[in-house]
Amino acid sequence: AAIWPILAATGFGAWERIQLSDAIATLLQHRPVEAYRQVGHSYDCGEKLGYAEAFVAGGLSHPQQGEAFRAWLRDLQQRID
């Protein structure tokens, strides 16, 4: 929870966006920060295409809806082609 006031006070960084990494760097000046090394692919959900890619990847790998989502994508592809 300590990150929120720092994030609110953080100015725009790269790509004219507030960068979480800048706020974390500020927080590190005051206290230790725990981290998690991510394994696998990540998506830039700050961009519309990255969000769409994440949504599709999640849909394809969903244990209950994955097959139905895959079938819908195949149908969509045929309608586009």
KOLGU-4560 file (N, C-alpha, C; in nm, 3 decimals, padded with zeros to 5 digits):
<recs>
<n_xx: 00.082 n_yy: -00.120 n_zz: 00.000 ca_xx: 00.000 ca_yy: 00.000 ca_zz: 00.000 c_xx: 00.086 c_yy: 00.126 c_zz: 00.000 mol: A seq: 1 type: ALA>
<n_xx: 00.211 n_yy: 00.113 n_zz: 00.037 ca_xx: 00.299 ca_yy: 00.230 ca_zz: 00.042 c_xx: 00.326 c_yy: 00.288 c_zz: -00.096 mol: A seq: 2 type: ALA>
<n_xx: 00.305 n_yy: 00.210 n_zz: -00.199 ca_xx: 00.335 ca_yy: 00.256 ca_zz: -00.335 c_xx: 00.232 c_yy: 00.357 c_zz: -00.386 mol: A seq: 3 type: ILE>
<n_xx: 00.107 n_yy: 00.351 n_zz: -00.338 ca_xx: 00.001 ca_yy: 00.433 ca_zz: -00.395 c_xx: 00.025 c_yy: 00.583 c_zz: -00.384 mol: A seq: 4 type: TRP>
<n_xx: 00.061 n_yy: 00.637 n_zz: -00.267 ca_xx: 00.086 ca_yy: 00.782 ca_zz: -00.264 c_xx: 00.207 c_yy: 00.822 c_zz: -00.349 mol: A seq: 5 type: PRO>
<n_xx: 00.306 n_yy: 00.736 n_zz: -00.356 ca_xx: 00.423 ca_yy: 00.764 ca_zz: -00.440 c_xx: 00.383 c_yy: 00.763 c_zz: -00.586 mol: A seq: 6 type: ILE>
<n_xx: 00.303 n_yy: 00.665 n_zz: -00.624 ca_xx: 00.256 ca_yy: 00.655 ca_zz: -00.763 c_xx: 00.173 c_yy: 00.778 c_zz: -00.800 mol: A seq: 7 type: LEU>
<n_xx: 00.089 n_yy: 00.823 n_zz: -00.707 ca_xx: 00.006 ca_yy: 00.942 ca_zz: -00.733 c_xx: 00.091 c_yy: 01.067 c_zz: -00.754 mol: A seq: 8 type: ALA>
<n_xx: 00.208 n_yy: 01.072 n_zz: -00.691 ca_xx: 00.296 ca_yy: 01.189 ca_zz: -00.702 c_xx: 00.398 c_yy: 01.175 c_zz: -00.815 mol: A seq: 9 type: ALA>
<n_xx: 00.403 n_yy: 01.060 n_zz: -00.879 ca_xx: 00.501 ca_yy: 01.035 ca_zz: -00.984 c_xx: 00.458 c_yy: 01.104 c_zz: -01.113 mol: A seq: 10 type: THR>
<n_xx: 00.550 n_yy: 01.177 n_zz: -01.172 ca_xx: 00.520 ca_yy: 01.245 ca_zz: -01.298 c_xx: 00.526 c_yy: 01.148 c_zz: -01.416 mol: A seq: 11 type: GLY>
<n_xx: 00.491 n_yy: 01.201 n_zz: -01.530 ca_xx: 00.493 ca_yy: 01.120 ca_zz: -01.651 c_xx: 00.636 c_yy: 01.084 c_zz: -01.689 mol: A seq: 12 type: PHE>
<n_xx: 00.656 n_yy: 00.962 n_zz: -01.732 ca_xx: 00.788 ca_yy: 00.914 ca_zz: -01.773 c_xx: 00.786 c_yy: 00.877 c_zz: -01.920 mol: A seq: 13 type: GLY>
<n_xx: 00.840 n_yy: 00.761 n_zz: -01.948 ca_xx: 00.849 ca_yy: 00.712 ca_zz: -02.085 c_xx: 00.711 c_yy: 00.706 c_zz: -02.149 mol: A seq: 14 type: ALA>
<n_xx: 00.706 n_yy: 00.738 n_zz: -02.275 ca_xx: 00.582 ca_yy: 00.734 ca_zz: -02.355 c_xx: 00.473 c_yy: 00.823 c_zz: -02.296 mol: A seq: 15 type: TRP>
<n_xx: 00.514 n_yy: 00.926 n_zz: -02.219 ca_xx: 00.420 ca_yy: 01.020 ca_zz: -02.158 c_xx: 00.317 c_yy: 00.949 c_zz: -02.070 mol: A seq: 16 type: GLU>
<n_xx: 00.363 n_yy: 00.848 n_zz: -01.997 ca_xx: 00.279 ca_yy: 00.772 ca_zz: -01.905 c_xx: 00.344 c_yy: 00.770 c_zz: -01.768 mol: A seq: 17 type: ARG>
<n_xx: 00.262 n_yy: 00.753 n_zz: -01.666 ca_xx: 00.316 ca_yy: 00.731 ca_zz: -01.532 c_xx: 00.374 c_yy: 00.590 c_zz: -01.531 mol: A seq: 18 type: ILE>
<n_xx: 00.499 n_yy: 00.578 n_zz: -01.490 ca_xx: 00.567 ca_yy: 00.449 ca_zz: -01.492 c_xx: 00.574 c_yy: 00.390 c_zz: -01.351 mol: A seq: 19 type: GLN>
<n_xx: 00.520 n_yy: 00.271 n_zz: -01.335 ca_xx: 00.526 ca_yy: 00.202 ca_zz: -01.207 c_xx: 00.671 c_yy: 00.183 c_zz: -01.164 mol: A seq: 20 type: LEU>
<n_xx: 00.759 n_yy: 00.156 n_zz: -01.260 ca_xx: 00.900 ca_yy: 00.135 ca_zz: -01.226 c_xx: 00.962 c_yy: 00.260 c_zz: -01.163 mol: A seq: 21 type: SER>
<n_xx: 00.921 n_yy: 00.379 n_zz: -01.206 ca_xx: 00.972 ca_yy: 00.503 ca_zz: -01.145 c_xx: 00.926 c_yy: 00.514 c_zz: -01.000 mol: A seq: 22 type: ASP>
<n_xx: 00.800 n_yy: 00.480 n_zz: -00.975 ca_xx: 00.748 ca_yy: 00.485 ca_zz: -00.837 c_xx: 00.817 c_yy: 00.382 c_zz: -00.749 mol: A seq: 23 type: ALA>
<n_xx: 00.844 n_yy: 00.265 n_zz: -00.803 ca_xx: 00.915 ca_yy: 00.162 ca_zz: -00.726 c_xx: 01.056 c_yy: 00.208 c_zz: -00.693 mol: A seq: 24 type: ILE>
<n_xx: 01.123 n_yy: 00.273 n_zz: -00.787 ca_xx: 01.257 ca_yy: 00.325 ca_zz: -00.761 c_xx: 01.255 c_yy: 00.427 c_zz: -00.648 mol: A seq: 25 type: ALA>
<n_xx: 01.152 n_yy: 00.511 n_zz: -00.643 ca_xx: 01.138 ca_yy: 00.607 ca_zz: -00.534 c_xx: 01.112 c_yy: 00.535 c_zz: -00.402 mol: A seq: 26 type: THR>
<n_xx: 01.025 n_yy: 00.436 n_zz: -00.404 ca_xx: 00.995 ca_yy: 00.360 ca_zz: -00.283 c_xx: 01.120 c_yy: 00.291 c_zz: -00.229 mol: A seq: 27 type: LEU>
<n_xx: 01.206 n_yy: 00.243 n_zz: -00.319 ca_xx: 01.331 ca_yy: 00.176 ca_zz: -00.278 c_xx: 01.423 c_yy: 00.268 c_zz: -00.198 mol: A seq: 28 type: LEU>
<n_xx: 01.409 n_yy: 00.398 n_zz: -00.215 ca_xx: 01.491 ca_yy: 00.492 ca_zz: -00.139 c_xx: 01.449 c_yy: 00.497 c_zz: 00.008 mol: A seq: 29 type: GLN>
<n_xx: 01.330 n_yy: 00.445 n_zz: 00.039 ca_xx: 01.276 ca_yy: 00.455 ca_zz: 00.174 c_xx: 01.259 c_yy: 00.320 c_zz: 00.244 mol: A seq: 30 type: HIS>
<n_xx: 01.247 n_yy: 00.213 n_zz: 00.167 ca_xx: 01.224 ca_yy: 00.082 ca_zz: 00.228 c_xx: 01.253 c_yy: -00.028 c_zz: 00.128 mol: A seq: 31 type: ARG>
<n_xx: 01.272 n_yy: -00.151 n_zz: 00.177 ca_xx: 01.292 ca_yy: -00.262 ca_zz: 00.085 c_xx: 01.164 c_yy: -00.290 c_zz: 00.005 mol: A seq: 32 type: PRO>
<n_xx: 01.183 n_yy: -00.342 n_zz: -00.114 ca_xx: 01.070 ca_yy: -00.377 ca_zz: -00.200 c_xx: 01.086 c_yy: -00.523 c_zz: -00.239 mol: A seq: 33 type: VAL>
<n_xx: 00.980 n_yy: -00.598 n_zz: -00.224 ca_xx: 00.983 ca_yy: -00.739 ca_zz: -00.265 c_xx: 00.947 c_yy: -00.748 c_zz: -00.413 mol: A seq: 34 type: GLU>
<n_xx: 01.003 n_yy: -00.848 n_zz: -00.478 ca_xx: 00.978 ca_yy: -00.865 ca_zz: -00.622 c_xx: 00.952 c_yy: -01.011 c_zz: -00.653 mol: A seq: 35 type: ALA>
<n_xx: 00.896 n_yy: -01.034 n_zz: -00.769 ca_xx: 00.869 ca_yy: -01.169 ca_zz: -00.818 c_xx: 00.922 c_yy: -01.178 c_zz: -00.960 mol: A seq: 36 type: TYR>
<n_xx: 01.006 n_yy: -01.278 n_zz: -00.985 ca_xx: 01.057 ca_yy: -01.297 ca_zz: -01.120 c_xx: 00.953 c_yy: -01.374 c_zz: -01.200 mol: A seq: 37 type: ARG>
<n_xx: 00.899 n_yy: -01.308 n_zz: -01.298 ca_xx: 00.794 ca_yy: -01.368 ca_zz: -01.380 c_xx: 00.853 c_yy: -01.468 c_zz: -01.478 mol: A seq: 38 type: GLN>
<n_xx: 00.788 n_yy: -01.580 n_zz: -01.488 ca_xx: 00.826 ca_yy: -01.682 ca_zz: -01.585 c_xx: 00.719 c_yy: -01.684 c_zz: -01.693 mol: A seq: 39 type: VAL>
<n_xx: 00.759 n_yy: -01.683 n_zz: -01.817 ca_xx: 00.662 ca_yy: -01.686 ca_zz: -01.925 c_xx: 00.651 c_yy: -01.552 c_zz: -01.995 mol: A seq: 40 type: GLY>
<n_xx: 00.547 n_yy: -01.540 n_zz: -02.073 ca_xx: 00.527 ca_yy: -01.422 ca_zz: -02.157 c_xx: 00.451 c_yy: -01.313 c_zz: -02.081 mol: A seq: 41 type: HIS>
<n_xx: 00.483 n_yy: -01.190 n_zz: -02.109 ca_xx: 00.407 ca_yy: -01.078 ca_zz: -02.054 c_xx: 00.353 c_yy: -00.994 c_zz: -02.169 mol: A seq: 42 type: SER>
<n_xx: 00.250 n_yy: -00.917 n_zz: -02.141 ca_xx: 00.184 ca_yy: -00.837 ca_zz: -02.242 c_xx: 00.179 c_yy: -00.692 c_zz: -02.196 mol: A seq: 43 type: TYR>
<n_xx: 00.191 n_yy: -00.600 n_zz: -02.288 ca_xx: 00.180 ca_yy: -00.458 ca_zz: -02.257 c_xx: 00.033 c_yy: -00.419 c_zz: -02.264 mol: A seq: 44 type: ASP>
<n_xx: -00.037 n_yy: -00.435 n_zz: -02.153 ca_xx: -00.180 ca_yy: -00.406 ca_zz: -02.150 c_xx: -00.210 c_yy: -00.257 c_zz: -02.145 mol: A seq: 45 type: CYS>
<n_xx: -00.107 n_yy: -00.174 n_zz: -02.145 ca_xx: -00.126 ca_yy: -00.031 ca_zz: -02.159 c_xx: -00.149 c_yy: 00.009 c_zz: -02.304 mol: A seq: 46 type: GLY>
<n_xx: -00.125 n_yy: -00.084 n_zz: -02.394 ca_xx: -00.150 ca_yy: -00.064 ca_zz: -02.536 c_xx: -00.268 c_yy: -00.151 c_zz: -02.577 mol: A seq: 47 type: GLU>
<n_xx: -00.351 n_yy: -00.102 n_zz: -02.667 ca_xx: -00.470 ca_yy: -00.177 ca_zz: -02.708 c_xx: -00.434 c_yy: -00.313 c_zz: -02.768 mol: A seq: 48 type: LYS>
<n_xx: -00.331 n_yy: -00.318 n_zz: -02.853 ca_xx: -00.293 ca_yy: -00.445 ca_zz: -02.913 c_xx: -00.241 c_yy: -00.542 c_zz: -02.808 mol: A seq: 49 type: LEU>
<n_xx: -00.161 n_yy: -00.495 n_zz: -02.715 ca_xx: -00.111 ca_yy: -00.581 ca_zz: -02.609 c_xx: -00.223 c_yy: -00.637 c_zz: -02.524 mol: A seq: 50 type: GLY>
<n_xx: -00.322 n_yy: -00.554 n_zz: -02.495 ca_xx: -00.438 ca_yy: -00.600 ca_zz: -02.419 c_xx: -00.513 c_yy: -00.708 c_zz: -02.497 mol: A seq: 51 type: TYR>
<n_xx: -00.532 n_yy: -00.686 n_zz: -02.627 ca_xx: -00.602 ca_yy: -00.784 ca_zz: -02.710 c_xx: -00.524 c_yy: -00.915 c_zz: -02.715 mol: A seq: 52 type: ALA>
<n_xx: -00.392 n_yy: -00.906 n_zz: -02.728 ca_xx: -00.309 ca_yy: -01.028 ca_zz: -02.729 c_xx: -00.323 c_yy: -01.105 c_zz: -02.598 mol: A seq: 53 type: GLU>
<n_xx: -00.322 n_yy: -01.033 n_zz: -02.486 ca_xx: -00.337 ca_yy: -01.099 ca_zz: -02.356 c_xx: -00.474 c_yy: -01.164 c_zz: -02.344 mol: A seq: 54 type: ALA>
<n_xx: -00.576 n_yy: -01.097 n_zz: -02.390 ca_xx: -00.712 ca_yy: -01.150 ca_zz: -02.384 c_xx: -00.723 c_yy: -01.278 c_zz: -02.466 mol: A seq: 55 type: PHE>
<n_xx: -00.668 n_yy: -01.276 n_zz: -02.588 ca_xx: -00.675 ca_yy: -01.395 ca_zz: -02.675 c_xx: -00.594 c_yy: -01.509 c_zz: -02.615 mol: A seq: 56 type: VAL>
<n_xx: -00.474 n_yy: -01.481 n_zz: -02.567 ca_xx: -00.392 ca_yy: -01.587 ca_zz: -02.506 c_xx: -00.462 c_yy: -01.647 c_zz: -02.385 mol: A seq: 57 type: ALA>
<n_xx: -00.524 n_yy: -01.563 n_zz: -02.304 ca_xx: -00.598 ca_yy: -01.612 ca_zz: -02.188 c_xx: -00.718 c_yy: -01.695 c_zz: -02.229 mol: A seq: 58 type: GLY>
<n_xx: -00.787 n_yy: -01.651 n_zz: -02.331 ca_xx: -00.902 ca_yy: -01.727 ca_zz: -02.380 c_xx: -00.863 c_yy: -01.863 c_zz: -02.434 mol: A seq: 59 type: GLY>
<n_xx: -00.753 n_yy: -01.868 n_zz: -02.507 ca_xx: -00.708 ca_yy: -01.995 ca_zz: -02.563 c_xx: -00.664 c_yy: -02.094 c_zz: -02.456 mol: A seq: 60 type: LEU>
<n_xx: -00.609 n_yy: -02.044 n_zz: -02.347 ca_xx: -00.557 ca_yy: -02.134 ca_zz: -02.244 c_xx: -00.656 c_yy: -02.159 c_zz: -02.130 mol: A seq: 61 type: SER>
<n_xx: -00.775 n_yy: -02.101 n_zz: -02.139 ca_xx: -00.873 ca_yy: -02.117 ca_zz: -02.031 c_xx: -00.920 c_yy: -02.262 c_zz: -02.023 mol: A seq: 62 type: HIS>
<n_xx: -00.916 n_yy: -02.324 n_zz: -01.904 ca_xx: -00.949 ca_yy: -02.466 ca_zz: -01.893 c_xx: -01.094 c_yy: -02.501 c_zz: -01.929 mol: A seq: 63 type: PRO>
<n_xx: -01.188 n_yy: -02.412 n_zz: -01.901 ca_xx: -01.327 ca_yy: -02.442 ca_zz: -01.933 c_xx: -01.371 c_yy: -02.386 c_zz: -02.068 mol: A seq: 64 type: GLN>
<n_xx: -01.323 n_yy: -02.269 n_zz: -02.105 ca_xx: -01.372 ca_yy: -02.201 ca_zz: -02.225 c_xx: -01.275 c_yy: -02.204 c_zz: -02.342 mol: A seq: 65 type: GLN>
<n_xx: -01.158 n_yy: -02.262 n_zz: -02.323 ca_xx: -01.055 ca_yy: -02.258 ca_zz: -02.427 c_xx: -01.098 c_yy: -02.316 c_zz: -02.560 mol: A seq: 66 type: GLY>
<n_xx: -01.161 n_yy: -02.432 n_zz: -02.559 ca_xx: -01.202 ca_yy: -02.496 ca_zz: -02.685 c_xx: -01.309 c_yy: -02.414 c_zz: -02.756 mol: A seq: 67 type: GLU>
<n_xx: -01.407 n_yy: -02.365 n_zz: -02.681 ca_xx: -01.512 ca_yy: -02.282 ca_zz: -02.742 c_xx: -01.453 c_yy: -02.152 c_zz: -02.797 mol: A seq: 68 type: ALA>
<n_xx: -01.358 n_yy: -02.094 n_zz: -02.725 ca_xx: -01.293 ca_yy: -01.971 ca_zz: -02.771 c_xx: -01.214 c_yy: -01.999 c_zz: -02.899 mol: A seq: 69 type: PHE>
<n_xx: -01.143 n_yy: -02.111 n_zz: -02.901 ca_xx: -01.065 ca_yy: -02.149 ca_zz: -03.020 c_xx: -01.157 c_yy: -02.167 c_zz: -03.141 mol: A seq: 70 type: ARG>
<n_xx: -01.272 n_yy: -02.232 n_zz: -03.120 ca_xx: -01.369 ca_yy: -02.252 ca_zz: -03.229 c_xx: -01.422 c_yy: -02.117 c_zz: -03.278 mol: A seq: 71 type: ALA>
<n_xx: -01.448 n_yy: -02.026 n_zz: -03.185 ca_xx: -01.495 ca_yy: -01.893 ca_zz: -03.223 c_xx: -01.389 c_yy: -01.820 c_zz: -03.306 mol: A seq: 72 type: TRP>
<n_xx: -01.263 n_yy: -01.832 n_zz: -03.266 ca_xx: -01.155 ca_yy: -01.768 ca_zz: -03.342 c_xx: -01.144 c_yy: -01.824 c_zz: -03.482 mol: A seq: 73 type: LEU>
<n_xx: -01.158 n_yy: -01.956 n_zz: -03.495 ca_xx: -01.154 ca_yy: -02.017 ca_zz: -03.629 c_xx: -01.267 c_yy: -01.963 c_zz: -03.716 mol: A seq: 74 type: ARG>
<n_xx: -01.386 n_yy: -01.954 n_zz: -03.659 ca_xx: -01.501 ca_yy: -01.900 ca_zz: -03.732 c_xx: -01.476 c_yy: -01.755 c_zz: -03.771 mol: A seq: 75 type: ASP>
<n_xx: -01.423 n_yy: -01.678 n_zz: -03.679 ca_xx: -01.391 ca_yy: -01.538 ca_zz: -03.708 c_xx: -01.289 c_yy: -01.527 c_zz: -03.820 mol: A seq: 76 type: LEU>
<n_xx: -01.186 n_yy: -01.611 n_zz: -03.816 ca_xx: -01.083 ca_yy: -01.607 ca_zz: -03.920 c_xx: -01.143 c_yy: -01.637 c_zz: -04.057 mol: A seq: 77 type: GLN>
<n_xx: -01.233 n_yy: -01.732 n_zz: -04.065 ca_xx: -01.296 ca_yy: -01.764 ca_zz: -04.194 c_xx: -01.381 c_yy: -01.648 c_zz: -04.244 mol: A seq: 78 type: GLN>
<n_xx: -01.447 n_yy: -01.577 n_zz: -04.153 ca_xx: -01.529 ca_yy: -01.463 ca_zz: -04.194 c_xx: -01.442 c_yy: -01.346 c_zz: -04.240 mol: A seq: 79 type: ARG>
<n_xx: -01.320 n_yy: -01.335 n_zz: -04.185 ca_xx: -01.231 ca_yy: -01.226 ca_zz: -04.224 c_xx: -01.167 c_yy: -01.256 c_zz: -04.360 mol: A seq: 80 type: ILE>
<n_xx: -01.127 n_yy: -01.382 n_zz: -04.379 ca_xx: -01.057 ca_yy: -01.422 ca_zz: -04.503 c_xx: -01.152 c_yy: -01.424 c_zz: -04.616 mol: A seq: 81 type: ASP>
</recs>
